[in-house]
Amino acid sequence: GNKYLAWAFVEAAHFAIRYNAKINSYSQRKKAKTKGVVAIKAVAHKLCRASYYIMRDRVAFDVTKAFGQK
């Protein structure tokens, strides 16, 4: 895809990990299994998919839908 859009979602993933506890715990679980860069990209990908469905369905962001119940 677009390298600038990918960069923007990686930056959004950094902020989401810093300020949201559920996203941070998801990132920590991913880091335990893989490398840190892969965990960041996984969060960025989930945020990208969530933003698509937010725009398509015109709903508010629900962290439990994107990152699970834990």
Jmol script that loads the backbone (N, CA, C; Angstrom):
load data "model"
ATOM      1  N   GLY A   1       0.788  -1.180   0.000  1.00  0.00           N
ATOM      2  CA  GLY A   1       0.000   0.000   0.000  1.00  0.00           C
ATOM      3  C   GLY A   1       0.839   1.255   0.000  1.00  0.00           C
ATOM      4  N   ASN A   2       0.236   2.265   0.493  1.00  0.00           N
ATOM      5  CA  ASN A   2       0.829   3.578   0.554  1.00  0.00           C
ATOM      6  C   ASN A   2       1.782   3.667   1.748  1.00  0.00           C
ATOM      7  N   LYS A   3       3.048   3.993   1.510  1.00  0.00           N
ATOM      8  CA  LYS A   3       4.028   4.003   2.600  1.00  0.00           C
ATOM      9  C   LYS A   3       3.748   5.111   3.604  1.00  0.00           C
ATOM     10  N   TYR A   4       3.163   6.228   3.167  1.00  0.00           N
ATOM     11  CA  TYR A   4       2.857   7.310   4.093  1.00  0.00           C
ATOM     12  C   TYR A   4       1.658   6.968   4.968  1.00  0.00           C
ATOM     13  N   LEU A   5       0.692   6.271   4.399  1.00  0.00           N
ATOM     14  CA  LEU A   5      -0.457   5.832   5.179  1.00  0.00           C
ATOM     15  C   LEU A   5      -0.043   4.763   6.177  1.00  0.00           C
ATOM     16  N   ALA A   6       0.851   3.877   5.778  1.00  0.00           N
ATOM     17  CA  ALA A   6       1.370   2.864   6.697  1.00  0.00           C
ATOM     18  C   ALA A   6       2.126   3.516   7.843  1.00  0.00           C
ATOM     19  N   TRP A   7       2.913   4.537   7.540  1.00  0.00           N
ATOM     20  CA  TRP A   7       3.639   5.266   8.582  1.00  0.00           C
ATOM     21  C   TRP A   7       2.664   5.928   9.553  1.00  0.00           C
ATOM     22  N   ALA A   8       1.586   6.498   9.032  1.00  0.00           N
ATOM     23  CA  ALA A   8       0.608   7.172   9.887  1.00  0.00           C
ATOM     24  C   ALA A   8      -0.055   6.179  10.840  1.00  0.00           C
ATOM     25  N   PHE A   9      -0.366   4.988  10.363  1.00  0.00           N
ATOM     26  CA  PHE A   9      -0.990   3.993  11.243  1.00  0.00           C
ATOM     27  C   PHE A   9       0.005   3.435  12.247  1.00  0.00           C
ATOM     28  N   VAL A  10       1.274   3.357  11.901  1.00  0.00           N
ATOM     29  CA  VAL A  10       2.280   2.932  12.870  1.00  0.00           C
ATOM     30  C   VAL A  10       2.415   3.991  13.965  1.00  0.00           C
ATOM     31  N   GLU A  11       2.386   5.256  13.591  1.00  0.00           N
ATOM     32  CA  GLU A  11       2.414   6.322  14.597  1.00  0.00           C
ATOM     33  C   GLU A  11       1.173   6.261  15.480  1.00  0.00           C
ATOM     34  N   ALA A  12       0.019   6.019  14.879  1.00  0.00           N
ATOM     35  CA  ALA A  12      -1.214   5.890  15.663  1.00  0.00           C
ATOM     36  C   ALA A  12      -1.131   4.693  16.604  1.00  0.00           C
ATOM     37  N   ALA A  13      -0.468   3.624  16.155  1.00  0.00           N
ATOM     38  CA  ALA A  13      -0.303   2.442  17.004  1.00  0.00           C
ATOM     39  C   ALA A  13       0.568   2.761  18.205  1.00  0.00           C
ATOM     40  N   HIS A  14       1.616   3.545  18.016  1.00  0.00           N
ATOM     41  CA  HIS A  14       2.473   3.942  19.132  1.00  0.00           C
ATOM     42  C   HIS A  14       1.676   4.714  20.178  1.00  0.00           C
ATOM     43  N   PHE A  15       0.863   5.658  19.734  1.00  0.00           N
ATOM     44  CA  PHE A  15       0.057   6.434  20.666  1.00  0.00           C
ATOM     45  C   PHE A  15      -1.011   5.569  21.332  1.00  0.00           C
ATOM     46  N   ALA A  16      -1.616   4.672  20.572  1.00  0.00           N
ATOM     47  CA  ALA A  16      -2.648   3.804  21.140  1.00  0.00           C
ATOM     48  C   ALA A  16      -2.061   2.886  22.209  1.00  0.00           C
ATOM     49  N   ILE A  17      -0.874   2.362  21.967  1.00  0.00           N
ATOM     50  CA  ILE A  17      -0.223   1.492  22.947  1.00  0.00           C
ATOM     51  C   ILE A  17       0.107   2.284  24.201  1.00  0.00           C
ATOM     52  N   ARG A  18       0.510   3.511  24.038  1.00  0.00           N
ATOM     53  CA  ARG A  18       0.892   4.334  25.188  1.00  0.00           C
ATOM     54  C   ARG A  18      -0.309   4.719  26.051  1.00  0.00           C
ATOM     55  N   TYR A  19      -1.458   5.003  25.432  1.00  0.00           N
ATOM     56  CA  TYR A  19      -2.573   5.590  26.165  1.00  0.00           C
ATOM     57  C   TYR A  19      -3.770   4.662  26.391  1.00  0.00           C
ATOM     58  N   ASN A  20      -3.765   3.452  25.853  1.00  0.00           N
ATOM     59  CA  ASN A  20      -4.888   2.545  26.054  1.00  0.00           C
ATOM     60  C   ASN A  20      -4.373   1.245  26.655  1.00  0.00           C
ATOM     61  N   ALA A  21      -4.922   0.859  27.776  1.00  0.00           N
ATOM     62  CA  ALA A  21      -4.445  -0.326  28.501  1.00  0.00           C
ATOM     63  C   ALA A  21      -4.719  -1.623  27.745  1.00  0.00           C
ATOM     64  N   LYS A  22      -5.882  -1.736  27.108  1.00  0.00           N
ATOM     65  CA  LYS A  22      -6.201  -2.970  26.383  1.00  0.00           C
ATOM     66  C   LYS A  22      -5.290  -3.153  25.171  1.00  0.00           C
ATOM     67  N   ILE A  23      -5.033  -2.086  24.472  1.00  0.00           N
ATOM     68  CA  ILE A  23      -4.147  -2.165  23.307  1.00  0.00           C
ATOM     69  C   ILE A  23      -2.720  -2.451  23.758  1.00  0.00           C
ATOM     70  N   ASN A  24      -2.327  -1.876  24.876  1.00  0.00           N
ATOM     71  CA  ASN A  24      -0.992  -2.131  25.419  1.00  0.00           C
ATOM     72  C   ASN A  24      -0.838  -3.598  25.811  1.00  0.00           C
ATOM     73  N   SER A  25      -1.849  -4.178  26.437  1.00  0.00           N
ATOM     74  CA  SER A  25      -1.745  -5.594  26.821  1.00  0.00           C
ATOM     75  C   SER A  25      -1.706  -6.493  25.588  1.00  0.00           C
ATOM     76  N   TYR A  26      -2.467  -6.132  24.542  1.00  0.00           N
ATOM     77  CA  TYR A  26      -2.405  -6.900  23.290  1.00  0.00           C
ATOM     78  C   TYR A  26      -0.998  -6.829  22.696  1.00  0.00           C
ATOM     79  N   SER A  27      -0.422  -5.631  22.708  1.00  0.00           N
ATOM     80  CA  SER A  27       0.925  -5.451  22.171  1.00  0.00           C
ATOM     81  C   SER A  27       1.949  -6.252  22.970  1.00  0.00           C
ATOM     82  N   GLN A  28       1.818  -6.273  24.274  1.00  0.00           N
ATOM     83  CA  GLN A  28       2.745  -7.037  25.110  1.00  0.00           C
ATOM     84  C   GLN A  28       2.639  -8.527  24.828  1.00  0.00           C
ATOM     85  N   ARG A  29       1.419  -9.014  24.617  1.00  0.00           N
ATOM     86  CA  ARG A  29       1.245 -10.436  24.274  1.00  0.00           C
ATOM     87  C   ARG A  29       1.900 -10.757  22.935  1.00  0.00           C
ATOM     88  N   LYS A  30       1.760  -9.857  21.958  1.00  0.00           N
ATOM     89  CA  LYS A  30       2.389 -10.076  20.655  1.00  0.00           C
ATOM     90  C   LYS A  30       3.914 -10.022  20.757  1.00  0.00           C
ATOM     91  N   LYS A  31       4.435  -9.083  21.568  1.00  0.00           N
ATOM     92  CA  LYS A  31       5.882  -8.960  21.733  1.00  0.00           C
ATOM     93  C   LYS A  31       6.477 -10.192  22.388  1.00  0.00           C
ATOM     94  N   ALA A  32       5.714 -10.844  23.249  1.00  0.00           N
ATOM     95  CA  ALA A  32       6.203 -12.049  23.911  1.00  0.00           C
ATOM     96  C   ALA A  32       6.385 -13.190  22.914  1.00  0.00           C
ATOM     97  N   LYS A  33       5.586 -13.186  21.849  1.00  0.00           N
ATOM     98  CA  LYS A  33       5.659 -14.267  20.864  1.00  0.00           C
ATOM     99  C   LYS A  33       6.545 -13.938  19.667  1.00  0.00           C
ATOM    100  N   THR A  34       6.620 -12.646  19.302  1.00  0.00           N
ATOM    101  CA  THR A  34       7.369 -12.246  18.108  1.00  0.00           C
ATOM    102  C   THR A  34       8.253 -11.045  18.451  1.00  0.00           C
ATOM    103  N   LYS A  35       8.780 -10.410  17.425  1.00  0.00           N
ATOM    104  CA  LYS A  35       9.599  -9.209  17.610  1.00  0.00           C
ATOM    105  C   LYS A  35       8.708  -7.994  17.857  1.00  0.00           C
ATOM    106  N   GLY A  36       9.300  -6.950  18.406  1.00  0.00           N
ATOM    107  CA  GLY A  36       8.560  -5.739  18.719  1.00  0.00           C
ATOM    108  C   GLY A  36       7.986  -5.042  17.503  1.00  0.00           C
ATOM    109  N   VAL A  37       8.726  -5.065  16.398  1.00  0.00           N
ATOM    110  CA  VAL A  37       8.261  -4.418  15.171  1.00  0.00           C
ATOM    111  C   VAL A  37       7.008  -5.116  14.646  1.00  0.00           C
ATOM    112  N   VAL A  38       6.974  -6.419  14.755  1.00  0.00           N
ATOM    113  CA  VAL A  38       5.814  -7.184  14.301  1.00  0.00           C
ATOM    114  C   VAL A  38       4.602  -6.847  15.158  1.00  0.00           C
ATOM    115  N   ALA A  39       4.815  -6.654  16.454  1.00  0.00           N
ATOM    116  CA  ALA A  39       3.719  -6.291  17.353  1.00  0.00           C
ATOM    117  C   ALA A  39       3.158  -4.919  17.004  1.00  0.00           C
ATOM    118  N   ILE A  40       4.031  -3.968  16.708  1.00  0.00           N
ATOM    119  CA  ILE A  40       3.578  -2.629  16.327  1.00  0.00           C
ATOM    120  C   ILE A  40       2.786  -2.679  15.032  1.00  0.00           C
ATOM    121  N   LYS A  41       3.289  -3.432  14.062  1.00  0.00           N
ATOM    122  CA  LYS A  41       2.587  -3.542  12.777  1.00  0.00           C
ATOM    123  C   LYS A  41       1.248  -4.246  12.939  1.00  0.00           C
ATOM    124  N   ALA A  42       1.147  -5.194  13.862  1.00  0.00           N
ATOM    125  CA  ALA A  42      -0.123  -5.877  14.109  1.00  0.00           C
ATOM    126  C   ALA A  42      -1.146  -4.907  14.692  1.00  0.00           C
ATOM    127  N   VAL A  43      -0.716  -4.073  15.625  1.00  0.00           N
ATOM    128  CA  VAL A  43      -1.613  -3.066  16.187  1.00  0.00           C
ATOM    129  C   VAL A  43      -2.018  -2.072  15.104  1.00  0.00           C
ATOM    130  N   ALA A  44      -1.074  -1.652  14.285  1.00  0.00           N
ATOM    131  CA  ALA A  44      -1.374  -0.716  13.204  1.00  0.00           C
ATOM    132  C   ALA A  44      -2.380  -1.319  12.228  1.00  0.00           C
ATOM    133  N   HIS A  45      -2.226  -2.587  11.937  1.00  0.00           N
ATOM    134  CA  HIS A  45      -3.151  -3.258  11.014  1.00  0.00           C
ATOM    135  C   HIS A  45      -4.553  -3.331  11.615  1.00  0.00           C
ATOM    136  N   LYS A  46      -4.633  -3.644  12.894  1.00  0.00           N
ATOM    137  CA  LYS A  46      -5.942  -3.685  13.547  1.00  0.00           C
ATOM    138  C   LYS A  46      -6.591  -2.305  13.573  1.00  0.00           C
ATOM    139  N   LEU A  47      -5.801  -1.261  13.817  1.00  0.00           N
ATOM    140  CA  LEU A  47      -6.344   0.094  13.790  1.00  0.00           C
ATOM    141  C   LEU A  47      -6.805   0.480  12.387  1.00  0.00           C
ATOM    142  N   CYS A  48      -6.078   0.032  11.386  1.00  0.00           N
ATOM    143  CA  CYS A  48      -6.449   0.315   9.996  1.00  0.00           C
ATOM    144  C   CYS A  48      -7.781  -0.336   9.650  1.00  0.00           C
ATOM    145  N   ARG A  49      -7.926  -1.603  10.013  1.00  0.00           N
ATOM    146  CA  ARG A  49      -9.196  -2.288   9.748  1.00  0.00           C
ATOM    147  C   ARG A  49     -10.338  -1.658  10.533  1.00  0.00           C
ATOM    148  N   ALA A  50     -10.066  -1.280  11.779  1.00  0.00           N
ATOM    149  CA  ALA A  50     -11.101  -0.649  12.595  1.00  0.00           C
ATOM    150  C   ALA A  50     -11.532   0.677  11.982  1.00  0.00           C
ATOM    151  N   SER A  51     -10.585   1.457  11.489  1.00  0.00           N
ATOM    152  CA  SER A  51     -10.938   2.752  10.901  1.00  0.00           C
ATOM    153  C   SER A  51     -11.772   2.569   9.637  1.00  0.00           C
ATOM    154  N   TYR A  52     -11.510   1.525   8.876  1.00  0.00           N
ATOM    155  CA  TYR A  52     -12.321   1.250   7.693  1.00  0.00           C
ATOM    156  C   TYR A  52     -13.766   0.987   8.088  1.00  0.00           C
ATOM    157  N   TYR A  53     -13.965   0.127   9.089  1.00  0.00           N
ATOM    158  CA  TYR A  53     -15.327  -0.210   9.490  1.00  0.00           C
ATOM    159  C   TYR A  53     -16.013   0.963  10.189  1.00  0.00           C
ATOM    160  N   ILE A  54     -15.270   1.811  10.870  1.00  0.00           N
ATOM    161  CA  ILE A  54     -15.843   3.011  11.475  1.00  0.00           C
ATOM    162  C   ILE A  54     -16.375   3.940  10.394  1.00  0.00           C
ATOM    163  N   MET A  55     -15.597   4.127   9.337  1.00  0.00           N
ATOM    164  CA  MET A  55     -16.035   5.003   8.251  1.00  0.00           C
ATOM    165  C   MET A  55     -17.172   4.380   7.445  1.00  0.00           C
ATOM    166  N   ARG A  56     -17.098   3.065   7.239  1.00  0.00           N
ATOM    167  CA  ARG A  56     -18.132   2.402   6.447  1.00  0.00           C
ATOM    168  C   ARG A  56     -19.474   2.386   7.156  1.00  0.00           C
ATOM    169  N   ASP A  57     -19.455   2.012   8.445  1.00  0.00           N
ATOM    170  CA  ASP A  57     -20.694   1.849   9.193  1.00  0.00           C
ATOM    171  C   ASP A  57     -21.099   3.096   9.970  1.00  0.00           C
ATOM    172  N   ARG A  58     -20.214   4.086  10.038  1.00  0.00           N
ATOM    173  CA  ARG A  58     -20.460   5.338  10.767  1.00  0.00           C
ATOM    174  C   ARG A  58     -20.828   5.071  12.215  1.00  0.00           C
ATOM    175  N   VAL A  59     -19.940   4.341  12.893  1.00  0.00           N
ATOM    176  CA  VAL A  59     -20.114   4.021  14.308  1.00  0.00           C
ATOM    177  C   VAL A  59     -18.900   4.529  15.084  1.00  0.00           C
ATOM    178  N   ALA A  60     -19.023   4.530  16.402  1.00  0.00           N
ATOM    179  CA  ALA A  60     -17.919   4.940  17.262  1.00  0.00           C
ATOM    180  C   ALA A  60     -16.929   3.788  17.424  1.00  0.00           C
ATOM    181  N   PHE A  61     -15.694   4.117  17.781  1.00  0.00           N
ATOM    182  CA  PHE A  61     -14.653   3.113  17.984  1.00  0.00           C
ATOM    183  C   PHE A  61     -14.931   2.337  19.254  1.00  0.00           C
ATOM    184  N   ASP A  62     -14.884   1.018  19.157  1.00  0.00           N
ATOM    185  CA  ASP A  62     -15.058   0.142  20.314  1.00  0.00           C
ATOM    186  C   ASP A  62     -13.811  -0.726  20.414  1.00  0.00           C
ATOM    187  N   VAL A  63     -13.012  -0.489  21.450  1.00  0.00           N
ATOM    188  CA  VAL A  63     -11.729  -1.178  21.581  1.00  0.00           C
ATOM    189  C   VAL A  63     -11.922  -2.679  21.777  1.00  0.00           C
ATOM    190  N   THR A  64     -13.019  -3.094  22.380  1.00  0.00           N
ATOM    191  CA  THR A  64     -13.220  -4.526  22.615  1.00  0.00           C
ATOM    192  C   THR A  64     -13.500  -5.283  21.320  1.00  0.00           C
ATOM    193  N   LYS A  65     -14.077  -4.631  20.339  1.00  0.00           N
ATOM    194  CA  LYS A  65     -14.293  -5.288  19.043  1.00  0.00           C
ATOM    195  C   LYS A  65     -12.981  -5.523  18.318  1.00  0.00           C
ATOM    196  N   ALA A  66     -12.076  -4.567  18.418  1.00  0.00           N
ATOM    197  CA  ALA A  66     -10.815  -4.663  17.671  1.00  0.00           C
ATOM    198  C   ALA A  66      -9.770  -5.498  18.406  1.00  0.00           C
ATOM    199  N   PHE A  67      -9.728  -5.400  19.740  1.00  0.00           N
ATOM    200  CA  PHE A  67      -8.633  -6.017  20.485  1.00  0.00           C
ATOM    201  C   PHE A  67      -9.077  -7.050  21.498  1.00  0.00           C
ATOM    202  N   GLY A  68     -10.309  -7.474  21.449  1.00  0.00           N
ATOM    203  CA  GLY A  68     -10.751  -8.581  22.312  1.00  0.00           C
ATOM    204  C   GLY A  68     -11.296  -8.141  23.647  1.00  0.00           C
ATOM    205  N   GLN A  69     -11.804  -9.108  24.387  1.00  0.00           N
ATOM    206  CA  GLN A  69     -12.471  -8.845  25.655  1.00  0.00           C
ATOM    207  C   GLN A  69     -11.517  -8.733  26.822  1.00  0.00           C
ATOM    208  N   LYS A  70     -10.293  -9.176  26.690  1.00  0.00           N
ATOM    209  CA  LYS A  70      -9.367  -9.240  27.822  1.00  0.00           C
ATOM    210  C   LYS A  70      -8.889  -7.898  28.248  1.00  0.00           C
TER     211      LYS A  70
END
end "model"
wireframe off; spacefill off
backbone 0.3
color backbone group
